[in-house]
Structure formats: C-alpha cells, structure tokens
C-alpha cells in the first residue's frame, strides 16, 4: 500500500481517501467514532443528549406554569372552611396531571400551525415526536383521573368534566369564539375540584366510634361555597386567554385593555368589606393584614404588563402580558383563600411565586 493510502486508512480521513490513487485493493476505512478517545462510546452524530431531550419536554409541558396550579386546590379547600388535607393533596396531583396533559395536547394539536408561526417549539423543531406528545397527553389524563378517583366519586366527576373541557378546548374550541370561555371553565373546575376533593376525603375519614364519617369543623361549608371563588378565577382566566390569542401577531389594544379593566375589577371586589353571597367571612386579624398585600401583588403582576401591552400591542409585550397574567394566578389564589378565612393558606400559595418567577426565566410559560 502506498504511504498516502496507508495514512488515509489509519486516520479515516474521507479527504485523504478521495485523494488516494485507486488500486485493486479495497480501501480500509476506520470509523471516526472509534478514534474518539472514549473507547468507541461517543454518541451517534445528530442524536440529542439527555439534557437536550429533557429541556424539550420542559418547553412542551411549560413547566414554569406548573406553580400556578396547586393554588387552585388550596383556594378551593379554603372556600369549604376546612384545612388542606389528603383530599387536597390528591386534587393537587390530579390538577397537575391534567394541566400537563393539556399542554402536551395543545402542542400536538397546533403542530402544523406552530411549524409556520413558532418553528422553535419542540414538535415542529423535531425535538419531540408528535406521537410521543399525544401519548403523554393520554397517560397524564389517565393519571389525573386516577388520583381524583381516590378522593371520592364527586371529585372524579368534577375531574372528568375538567378533562373533557381540556380536550375539547385543545382539539376543537381553541380557535373559536368559545375558546376563552372553555379555558375559563377549565380553571374554575380546577378550583372546584380542590373543594370537592377536600370535602369528600374529610367526609370519608373515619369518625368517632359507631359513625362512618368524621364530623366537619364548626365553620365547614359544602363544596358549592367555592363557586364565587371559581367564578373569579374563571374571569381572570378568560381575560388572559383573550389576550393570548394575539400574542403571535400582536396589534390588539382592545383585548389587553379589557383584561386590564377585568383585573382592576377583581382587585376591587376582593377588597370589598362584605364577602359575596355564600362566601365565608375572612379572619379578622391576619386576614386584614394579608389580604391587601395579596391584592397588591395580584395587581402588580397582572396589571403592569397589561398596561404596557395597551400602550404598545407588539407581540413581545403581548406575550409578556400573557405571562404576567399566568403568574398573577398565584396571588389571586392567595387572595381568594384569604377572603375565605384562610390567610395562612394564601401565604403558603404565595411561597410558589419565587419558584415560578425563577423557572419562567429559563422556560417560557406561554
């Protein structure tokens, strides 16, 4: 073998092999991976690393928005006049699963549209397979319903309605006029799930000897008492969803202006002296101190970016307003818990704000 051809065979260089004169002997090609210095264990070219795949799924599931979910169940539990318990924990788990199912299903349903408007999203960019996203949505839905079932049949019924609303929104209603109303209904049902699961698990707990259920606390209320809080959370969700329909193209002043008016109205209603009909009175001492702080945090988080979007309805500022509206759900949940007489539960929900803010810098909630 000539020296040039011998060097090409040893180095595996395609350029040297191409330059080597032909002979009757087939060239010996050494795969580049076997010379990686790692004993032939170098990853195959083009295969994403585990960290890359993990980040792709984090973007698909919008994990930074997850911290806005537990407060739904906490506010629902507070509306029943009960302390968060086993049923509340099951409701939180079910809500997280159903929320993430909706995120995966959303991107699967929008994969063709995202290929034009958002080619960087995990599915159109090829980082997550469409079939994997759809399978994840189905598995997460089943897991959420299974957790809700452990809190009792009423909780399972509410969770089933929530799951049906999520799938209907993603597959059919999102691009219709009913889209914002469907999303608002889903969020309201999520709060009612917390109320139903908390009350159901408490009533199923063993009571004194000779009874089948533990007696509720003196100020306990039925799950229907959470309806005013659910409507307030649904109204906020409706406003944010209406704005989100313009986050790609921008250009809408009416949507953020209407949302700003709605946020201001919810803040003013939360500070009213008398609770709404069917709503328990707040605790006089701690609630008086924390409720205004929660309302101020809600208005600051939601109203300021909405005002910027009103003044300049560009896509970046509109997306920022949507992100602020999503994060503002946490102080709104804390506000609803404080109004229901559980300011410490609201304070616990507010503990999720720093986590949501920190993670939103790495993974967009929209």
N, C-alpha and C positions, 0 to 999 in steps of 0.2 A: 504494500500500500504506500502511495506517495506521502511525503511529510504533510502536505496541505490537507490531504484527505484524512490522514490519521489525526491531525489536530481537530478537524471538524467532527470526527466521530467521538473524540474524547469530550469536547466541550458541548456537543449537542447544538451548535450554532446553526440555525437554518441558513444564514447568510453564507457561512463558510461551506456548508454542504452544497448550496446552489452554485458556489464559485468553483468547487472542486471538479476536475475533469472526470468524465464518465469512464468507467472501466467495466469489465464484466462482472465485478463483484458488487453485490448489493451494499449500499451504504449502511453503516451501523449507526442508529440514532439513539442517543441516550436521552430519555425524558427529562426535561428541565426540573420537574419536581423531585427527581431522585438526587439532584445536586443541591437541594435547598439547605443542606446542613442540619436538617431535622430528621435524618434517617428515613426520608421519603414520606413524612407525615404532614407535609404542608397542605393546607386546604386547597380544594379544587378551585381553579380560577373561576371567578364570577359567582361563587356561592357565598351568600351573605353570612356574616358572623352571627353568633347567638345574640350579641348585643344589638346588632342592627335589626334582627327579627323582633327582638323584644321592644325596641323603640317603635317599630312599625305598628305593632299591636297596641302599644300605648297611645299612638296617634289615632288609630282606628277606633279605639274604645273611649278616647278623650278622658283619660284617667284623671286629669286635673279637675274635671267637673264632678267627680265622684263625691267630693267632700260636701257638695250641696244636697246630697241625698239623705243622709242619716237624720238631718233636722226635720224632715217631713214626719218621720215616725215619732220623734221626740215631741214635736208640736201637737201631733195627734194624741199622744199619750197624755200630755198636759191638759188638753181640752176635756179629757174624761175625768180629771181630778185625781188620777192615780199616778203613782210613781212609776217610772220606766222599769220594766221587769223582763221576764223571759219572753213574753209575747212581743214586747217592743223590740228586743234583740232579733227575734225571728222576722219581724216586719222589716227591720233594717236590712237583714240579709236578703230577704225576698226583693226589696226595693232595689238594692244594689245589682242583683242579678238581672232584674227586668230592665233597669236603666241601661246596663251594658248591652243587653240583648237589643234594645232599641238603637244603640249607637252602631253596633255591627250591622244590623239590618238596614239602617239608614244609608250607610256607605255602599252596601250591596245593591240596594235599590237605585242609588244615584250614580252607579259606576260609569255609565255612559255619559251622563251629564258632567260628572267630575273630570272625565277624560278631556273635556273641552275647557271647562272653567277652572278646574283645580287638578291639573295633571300631577301635582306633587303629592296628592293624597295616596294612602297606602295601596289601594286597589288599582287605580289607573297607572301608578308608577311601577306596578309589578311586585311590590314588596309583600303583599298579602294576596293570596289567591281568592277569587270570588267565592268559590265553593267552600273554602275554609271559613270565610266571614259568615256565610249563610249557615253553615253547620254550628258555628259558635253562637249565633243568634238563637237557633233552636235549642241547643244544650242549655244556654243560660236561662231561657224562658222556662224550660222544664225544671231547672234547679230552683228558680224563684217560686214557682207554683208549689213545689215540694216543701219548701221552707214555710210558705204561707199555710199549707195544709196542717202543719204541725201546731199551728196556733189556733186551729179550730175551723169548722166549716164556714162560719161567717167571714173569717179572714180569707179563706180560699176563694169564696165567692167574689169578694172585692178584688183580690189579686187576679182572678180570671178576667174580670171586667177591665182591669188595668192592662193586662197582657193583650187582650183583644183590641183595646184602644191604641196601644203602641204599634201593633202590627198593621192595623187599619191606617194609622197615620203614615207610617213609612211606605206602605205599598200602594196606597190609594189617595189618601186625603191631603197629603202634604202640599201638593201643588194646586189645591182647590181653595175656595173661599172658606171651607170648613177646617183648613189646616190649623190656624191658631186656636180655634175652639177645641179641636181634638187634643192638641198639646196641653191646653189649659185643663181639660178634663182629666188627662193622664196625671198631671201633677196634683190635682185636687183629690183624685182617687188614691194617690200615694199617701197623702196625709190621712185620709180616712182609713187606709189600711193599717196605719200605726194605731189609730184609735180603736179599730175593731179588734186587732190582734191583742192589744194591751188589755182591753176589757174581756175578751174571750178567754185568754190564758188565765186572767185573775179569777174569773168565774169557774174555771175548770180546776183550779187548785183545790186540794183537799181542805175542808173546813174543820170545825170542831167535831167531836165525836157524835156520830149519828146524823151528820149532814154530808151533802155531796159537794158543796161549794163553799169557798171561803167568803165571809161577808166583806163587802167593799168598804172602803173608808167612808167617813161621815160625809165628805164632800164629793163623793163619786157621782159621775154622770154617765148616761148611756153614750154609745159612740156617735149618735146623732148630734150631740152637743158640739162635735168638731166641725159641723157643717159651715158655720161662719168663717172659721179659720181656713177651711178648704177653699171656700169661695174667694177669700182674699189672696191666697197663694195662686189660685187659678187665674185671677185677674192680672196679677203681676206676670205670670207665665204667658198669658195671651198677649200682653203688651210687648214683651221681649221677643216672642215668636213673630209678631207682625213686623218688628224692626229687622229681624234676621232674614226675612225674605228679600231684603235689599242689600245684604252685606257683600254680594259679589259685584254688582254693578253700581251700587250707591245711587245718589241722585234724589232720594226721597227725603223731604223735610217734614211731610205730614206724619209719617209713621213715628219717627223719634219724638216729634212734638206731642203727639197723642200719648205716647208712652210716658213722656215726662209729666204730663198732666195726671196720668193714672198713678204714677209713683208718688207724686205730691199728694194726691187724694188719699192713697193708702196710708201715707205717713200721718196725715192729719187725722184720719179716722182712728188710727192706733192710739193717738194721744187724747181722744175724747174722754170726758170724765166718766161716762156711763158705758159699760160694755153693750154690745149688740144683744138682741133678744136670744136667749138660750145660752149666752156666753157667761161663764163664771167670772166673778169679780177678781181682780188681781190682788195679790198680797199687799197690804197697805204699806209695810215698811220697806223691805228690799225691793219690791216691785216698783215703788215710787222712785227709787234711785236708779234702777237699771233700765226701766222701760224707756225713758227719754234718751238714754245713751244708745240703746239698741236702735231706736228710730233714727237717731242722728247718723249712726253707722250705715243704716239702710239707705238713707237719702244721699249720703256722701258717695257710697259705692255705685248706686244706680243713676242718680240724677246728674252728676257731673259729666260723665261720658255721654249721656244722652243730650245734654245741653251742647256739648262740642259737636255732636252729630247734627243737631239742628242748625247750628251756625255754619257748618261745613259738612254736608252729607256725602263725603267721599267714601269709597269702600274701606280704607283703613280705619277711619273714625267710626264708621258704621259698625265694623267688626268689633272695634273696641267697646262701643256702646252695648253690643250684644254680650260680649264677655263680662262687662261690668254688671249687666242685668242678671247673668247667670250667677256670678259670685254674690250678688246682693240678696239672693235667696237665703243665704245663711243668716244675716242679721234680720231678715224678715221672719224667718222661722223662730229666731230668738225673741223677736217682738211678740209674735203670736203666743209663744209659751209664757212670756211674762204677763201678757194680758189675761191668760187663762189661770193665773195664780201660781205659776211655777217659774219664777225668775231665775232660780239656780239651774234649772234645766236649760233655759235660754243661754245662761252663761256657759254651760257645757257645750252647747252648739256653737257658740262664738269661738270656742277654742279651736275649731276647724278652720277658721279664717286664715291664720298664718300658713297652714299647710296648703290650702287651696291657692293662696297667692304665690307661694314659692314654687309649686308644681306648675302653675299656669305660665311661669316664665320659661319652662322647658317644653311643655306640651300645651298647645292651644286648646282651650275648652270649646271652641267653635269649629 
